[in-house]
Amino acid sequence: MIPADLIDLLCCPVTRLPLVLADADVLQRLNARLQGPEPSLRNAGGEKISAPLDAALLRADGTVVYPMRDGIPMLLADEAIAVE
């Protein structure tokens, strides 16, 4: 996992708003969108998300997360996932 002092330095690549670790509730809501006959989880680049999110960084306004893969944050605009 990323040390807290490093997370404090990270920001959204689009808005420059700060990022925080997404809590379990946010991850659960996003992963629920992977279930059912019509999974609806896509990133900003239009790519379907098929694997559950283990960790993500939540933008300070609470509207977008950036997934983390193997402990590495994917801080690219196209990787953003809308939190609905």
Phi, psi and omega in degrees: 000155181282134176298145183302323181292333176284320178301324179301337181271345185276149177215163178297132180290345182264308186258344185070013174290151179295160178241148175227161176295132177291138179278174184299326180296315180297314180298320180296317180296319178293315181294333177296331180287353176275347184271165175090177184289335181235078178304136188241019182264116178226154175269177183297336178279359178089001182281134176292137174266123183249334181263139178301148178276125176271327181205152179202161175254127183262131177292148186304332179277357175075013185258345186218143170239153172246121183293156173244133178239123182053038178080004182252122179288135178267084187266059174242143183306319181291343180275349182299142178236125180291136175263115182254000000 
